[in-house]
Amino acid sequence: MSSENAPHDLSNRAVVDTLANWLSDAGFGCEVLPVAGRPGKFNLIATLGRGPGGLVLSGHTDTVPYDEGRWRSDPFRLTERDGALYGLGICDMKGFLAMAVHVAAGFRDADLKQPLILVGTADEESTMAGVRALAAAGRPKARHALIGEPTGGRPVRLHKGIFMDLIRVRGKAGHSSRPDLGANAIEGMHEVLAELLAFRRELERRGHAPEFALPHPTLNLGCIHGGDSANRIPALCELQVDLRFPPGFELAQLRRELRERAAAALAAPGCAVECADLFDGIPAFSTAATAPIVQACETLTGHAAGAVDFATEGGFLNRMGMETVILGPGDIERAHQPDECLPLDRIEPMLATLRGLVQRFCL
């Protein structure tokens, strides 16, 4: 598991070692790479064949924490019932990793004209430190990539980017009977909130991404806290916000606009605004509809490539020079909740798609 909450943040070494052992037995050269600054976290790069092109099959090795006592079966033991497999991460996305290993083991080095590379990343569910480390190192090298996030077996070539910010208004504490001697941070935040809602309406007008259910950036005011007692002037109020944006918007520019508008809105005397990263963010993801891997996935699945609102590691792989598709057998609606499952009838179609991609891009 990975989490910003320390008690739930566990090492992924055992998962990576298991994958590496399976792939080593299948003839892959395996590298287990520590993630700098994240003790106990590791990436895996497993390679079969040589060449400048080839195909990456990528998945994250971590899961989110689980709700103890709310599962009908042991979340750490794979259980089959009612036409599905149940277990923590089976949908998001350990089922895909198992399928990728199974398909990969059916090929030999001598078969390949281009390399087949399996990647397992750390901390996708929290910091994305694993894929950031790979991007910083410029590895692996390939022309095409598939990330097996849960898309219901339908290819995805677009998703929104995201960042999260903490906005803090500082005032001056004092007795509630003398508001003239203090500076009310909650009242200051009221002014900031009004400006952020105006910014949200402006972003809705600026957005035009018809592939998405919401074709514009979204700004969520997710958590707010201020003050400690009714008879004290609050000296601090904090707001957490989440901003998601389609391709065509730049993360750094949106973050700068958000912070500038928050600071400019504050007219309350004696108050000041501070901003900090909650999550430094990931870029929006876009692969051209004409990319060979997009067209291959459409042909193999019988579905046109679409867009999703959740975020993945896809933007990082694209920036490393790979044309990337998001495609996995699970359903996002089943992820991150008790009794996470993968329907059995999704397995064979996914295996066929993976074999088809290897044949198309590696043989």
N, C-alpha and C positions, 0 to 999 in steps of 0.2 A: 504494500500500500504506500501511497505518497500523500502527504497532506502538509499544509502550513501549520497545522496543529501538531506539535512535537510528539505527543504520545502515540499518534497514529502514523507517524512518518517512519517507515521501516525500510531496511535495505532490500534491494532487488537482486542481490548477488546469487541467491539460490536459483531464481528463475533463469537468470542469464546463464549460469553454469549448466543447468539442465538443457537449455536450448543448444548451447555450445557442444555439449556431449553428444546429443542426438545428431547434430550437423557434422561434427567431426567424424562420427561413425559413417556418415553418408559421403565422406570424401571432401567436405568443405574445409578450407582454411579459416580458422576462427580466431578473432581478436577480441578479447575482453578488455575494455578501455575504461579506466576510472574517470569519473566526471569531476573536474576540478571544482573545489569549493563545496562539494556535496559528499561528505564521507559516507561510505557504504552504498553509493550509487554508481552503476556501471552501464555502459553501452556495449552492444555486441555488433560486430561486423563479421559476417560469414560469407565467404566468396568461393564460388566454383567457376573455373574457367578464367580466361584472360581476354583483354581487349579494351578498346576505348569506349565502347558503348554498353549495351546490355540492359538488364532490368533489375531494379531494386524492389523487393517486397518488404514493406516496413510496418512495424507495429510497436506500440508502447508496451512495456513489460509490467507497468504498475497498474493498480486499481485504486478506486476511491475507498475510503473506509466503509464499513457495513453496519447495519442496524442490528445489534445483538438482540436475539429473542424474537425477531420479526420474520425470520426465515422459516419455511415449513420443512427445510432440510438443511444439513450442514453446509454452510456457504463455502467451506474449504474442501469439500468432497464432491466430485462430479456425480450428479444424480440424474437418472433418466426417468421421466414420468410424463404422461399425457402428451406424448409426441414431441417432447423437447428435452434438452439437456439443461440442467440447473447448476449454477455455481457462481461464485464471485468472479466477475470479469469474463465469463463465458461469452457474453455478447460484446463487451467492450474491454478488450478485444482479443482475449486469449484463445477463443475458438478459431479466429482467423490465423493466429500464429501457429496453432497446431496444424491447420490445413496447409499453410505455406510450407512447413517442415515436411509434411507428408508428401506433398507434390515435389518438393525439391529433392527428396531422397530417391525419387524415381529417375533422376538424370545422372549422367556421369560426365566427368571432365571431357572425355573424348567426344561426347555428343555435341558439345557447345561450340558455336562460332563466336559468341559474345558471352560475357560473364553473367551469371545469375548470382545476385547478392541479397542475402537476408539481413535485415537490420532490426535490432531490438533496442528501444530507447528507454531511458529512465525519466521519471518525474513528469511525464506529459500531463498528468492530472493536476499538477500543482504549479511548478515553476517553468516547465519545459526546458529545464537545464540540460537534459540529455541531448535533444536535437540542437540546442544552441551550441553545445560543445562540438558536435559534429560539423555544424555550419562554420564555426570558427576555424576548425581544422581543414575544411574543404573536403571532407570525406563522408561517404564514399563517392567515387566518380562513376557516373552512368548517364545514359541519355533519357531513360524512362523510369518511372517509379509508380508504384501503387501502394497506398496506405489503406489498411483494412478496417477502418473505422466503420461502425454500424450504419449502413445506408440502405438496408433492406434489399441488398443485391442489385441496386441501381447505381450507375456511375455518377459521380459528382465532380464537376470541374470548377465550381465557384463556391466560396464561402466568405463570410464577413470576418474582418479583423476585430480586435478587441483591446482595450486597455481599461484599467481601473485606477482611480485617483482618490486620495484622501484630501479633503478641503477642510482646513481648520481656521476658525475665526477666534482670535484672542481678544478679550476685552479686559475689564478691570473689576474685580470683586468689590462688594460693598454691602451695606445694609439696605434692605429693600425700601426702608422709609426715606432714604436719601438717594434716589436714582441719579440725581445731578452730580453725585460724587463718584459714581462708578461708570462703567461702560458695558452695556448689556450685549454679550456675545450672541445670544439667541436672536436678539433683534437685528444684529449685524448679519447673521446667517439668513434671516428672513429676506434681506435685500439681495443676498447672493442667490438664494433659491429663485426669486423672481427673475433674475437675469438668466439663470441656467434654463428655466422653462422657456424663456424667450429664445435662447440659443437653440433649444430642442425644436421649437417651431420653425426656426430658420433652417435647420438641418433637414427637416422634412421637406421644405420647399427646394432645397439644393440637391436632394437625392433623386436619381433616376436609374434604378437598377431593376428592370421589370422581371428579371429571373427570380427575384426573391419575393416571399410573401409580403414583407415590408420593404419597399424598394428604396429605402433611405436609411441613413444612420439612426440609431436609437440611443437615447440617453436615459438611463434608469437611475433614479435617486433611491439607493438601496438601503441605506442605514444612516440614522442620525441620532446623536446624543448630545445633550447640553445641560449644564447646571447640575445642582445636587440638592437644592432645597428651595421651597417657595419664598422664603424670607431672605434669600441672598441673591444679589445681582450676579448672574453667571459670568464667569471669566473665560469660559471655554465652551465652544460648540463645534462638533465634528460631524462631517458628512462624508459618506462613501458613495461614489458614483461609478457606474459601468457605462462605457460608450462603445457601441459596436457599429461597424461601418463597412459598406460594400467596396469592392474594387473601384478604383478611381479616386479614393480618398487616402490621404497620407496620415499615418498614425501621429508622427511628430507634429504636423501642422494642426491637427485636431486637438491634440493635448495642449499645444501652445495657445490656441484660441480659447479653449475652456478655461485655462488658468488666467489669461489676460482679462477675460470677461468677468470672472469671479472677483478679481482684484479691483477692477474698475467700478464694479457695482457697489462697493462698500462705501456708504456715506455716513454710517453711524460714527459719531465722534468717539475717539479713543480706542477704536477697534482696528485690527489688522488681519490680513488674510495670509495663511501659509498653505502651500500645496506640496504633496509628496506622492510618489508612486505607491500604489497598493499592489499592482501587477503591471510590470513595465510594458507588457502587451505583445501581441503578435500581429503581423501584417495580414491584410486581406489576401485571399487566395484566388488565383485565376489562371486557368490553363486554356489555351485557344481551342475553340471547337474543332479546328482543323488538325490539331496535334495527332500524330499517328496512334498514340496510346488511348486518346479519347475515342477515336473512331474504332479502334480494335475492341475496346470495352463495350461500346454501343452495339457492335456486331455480335459479340459473344453473349451479351446479356439480353439483347433484343429491346433495350431501353435507351432512350435519348439521355445524354448527360444533362444533369440539372444543377441546382444550387441548394445549399442548406444554410441555416442560420447559426449552427454550432461551429466551433473553431477546431482546427487540427494543426498538425505539423506541416501541412502541405506547402504553406508559403515559404518555409525554410528550405524545403527540398527544391522548389522551383528556383529560388535564389542561388542554389548551388549548381544550377544548370540542368536540372532534370525536368522533363515535362511530366507532370504528376496528376494522377486521378485518385480520388477517394472512393473506395468501393469495398464493402464488407458484407458478410451475410446477416449480421444482426440488425435489430431495429433500435433506433435511438430511444424510442419510447420505453424500452425494457431496461435501459442502462441506468446505473446509479441508484438502484432501488432494491428492496428485498425481493427474493425469488427471481433474480435476473436469470434469463434463459435464452436459449437459441433453439428455434424449431428444427427438428431433424430434417425436414424437407428442404432446408436451405443448404445442407452440406454438399450434396452431389452437384448442384448447379455451381457452387463456388469452386469446388475442385475442378470442374470442367473449365471454368473461366480462367483459373490460374494456369492450368496446363496449356490452354490456348495462348495465353500471354507469353509463357516461356517458349512455346514453339514459334510464336511470331517474332519475338525480339531476341532470342538467344540461340536458336537452332539455324 
